[in-house]
């Protein structure tokens, strides 16, 4: 008789442990499903946000007071929805430019810049350096935004440069989009 009592006691303990384990598994699965749903919702929201382009963004360029030989490019979201300012803009310095200005890779931000309506992104433009070669006075700057893959997005916007033109040489470069002017002009 004693043997059956032990067996029942063992069975109750085992059943109790299994029930706790099952409840823990159900709780874990529910947490995993909640996390999966949150990730799916975030991905859906991210995919519904368009890239910033000249169609939904006003772009301006001006001289920077410091440092010398720099311009400040501003992009303000004029749309009613947020847009992503991916990477850096493609810039064409002058109508006869053979290639876009190089991007300053050290200026890559931690994440993609999201521009809410009315918000502004900034990119610093180094126009020349004594280390650069050649150069000429440029009157216009062509601006193209990039998409998620780093390709041109939308159509080019041509901007008149300040003071009737600015000198550019082979050292010219542009930073990635930043959320403030100081960071954009740091490089």
N, C-alpha and C positions, 0 to 999 in steps of 0.2 A: 504494500500500500504506500509505503514511503516513496518508492520509486515513481509511482504515478504522480505524486504530489510534486516532486522535483520537476518532472516533465511538464506538468501544467505551469509551474512557476517559470520554468525556462521558456515555455511557449508564450506566456504573457509578456515576459521581458522582450523576447524576440519580436513579438507582434507590436509592442509599444515602440521599440526602436525603429521598426520598419515604418510605422505610422509617422513618426517624427521625421524620418528620412524622406518619406513621400511628400509630406507637407513642405519640407525644406526645398525639395526639388521643384514643387509647384511654385513656390515663392521665387526661386531662382529663375524659372522659366518665365514667370510673369515680369520679373525685373528685366530679363533679357529682351522680352517682347516690347516692353515700354521703351527701353534704350533703342531697340531697332526702329520702333515707330518714331521716336524723336529724331534719329539719324535720317530716316526717310523724309520726315517733314522738313528738316533743315536742308537736305539735298533738293527737295522740291522747291523750297523758297529760293535757294541759291540759283537753281536753273531758271527760275522765273525772272531773275534780275538780269537785265540786259547789260551789255558792254557800253561804256560811255563812248559816244561818237560825236561828230560835229552836228548831228541832227538833234541831240538832246543835251548838248553842252555848249556854253559860250566860252570861247577861247580868246585870251588876250595876252599880249607880250609887252614888257616894259623893262627899262633899265633898272638894275639893282644898284643901290647906293654903295653897297659893299658886298662882296669884294669887287674890285674893278674887273673889267673884262667879262662880266657876267650879265645875263638877262634873266628875268623871271617870267616863266610861262604859267598862266593861271587858267584853270578849267573849272567852270561853275556849272553845276547841274541845273538846267533850266526846265527840265521835265517835271512830271508829277509823280514819278516813281524813282526809286534809287537806281543807280547804275554803278558798274564796276570800272574803276580806272586801272586797267591791267598794265603791268610792266612799266614801260616808258613810251613816250610818243616817238613816232618816226618823224624826224625833222629834215626838211630839205632847205638848205641855206642858199637861196638864189635859184632863179629859173633854170640855170645850166648846171645845177649840182649833179654829179655822177652817182652819188650814193648818199643815204641818210647819215646824219651825225651818229657817231658811236654812242653807245649807252655806257654810263659809268656803273660798272657792275658792283662796285663797293657800296653803292647807294640803294641796293635792293632792300625794300622794307620787309618786316616780319611776315606780313600778309597782304593780300590784295586790298586796295583802298576802296571802300564802299562810299559813294557820294550820295547822300540823301538829297532830296530836292533843296536847292538853295546853297548847298555846301560847295566848297572849293578845294581842288587839288592843286599842288604846285610842283613844277619841275624847274630845276636850275639849269641854265645853259652857259657853259664855258665857251666863249667865242674865239679866244686865241690864247696862245702861250708863247713865250720866247723860244721854247723848245720846238714849236711847230714850224712847218715849212710852208712857203708860198703864202697865199692868201689874197683876198680881195674885199672890196667894200660891197656889202650885200644889202639890198633894199627890201626884199621880201623873204618871209619865212613860211614854208609850207608845213602844215601840221596834220598828221594822221594819227588817230588812236589805234590801239592794238586790241585784238580779241584775246580770249583765254589761251589760245595756242601761240600767241606772239606774232600773229599775222596782222596786216593792216585791216582795220575795221572802219566801214563807212567811207565817206568821201573826204578829200583833202580840203583844208581850210587855208587860204592864203592870208597872211597878216603882214601889214606894213611895219617895218622896224622903226624904232625911234630915231630921231635926229636925221631923218632922210637916209639912213643906212648905218650899218655896223660892220666893222672889220672882222672877218672870219679867216682862220688858217687851218692847217691840217690837224691841229690839236683840239679843235672844237668837239664838244661832247655835251650830252644831256643826261640828267639824272633820271632815275625812276620817279614815278609820281609819289609825292610825300603829302602828309596831312597839314604841314605848316611850311611857311616860307623859309624860316631859319634852317630847317633840315635840308630843304631843297638847295639852298645856297652854301651849305657846308662844304660841298665838294668842288 
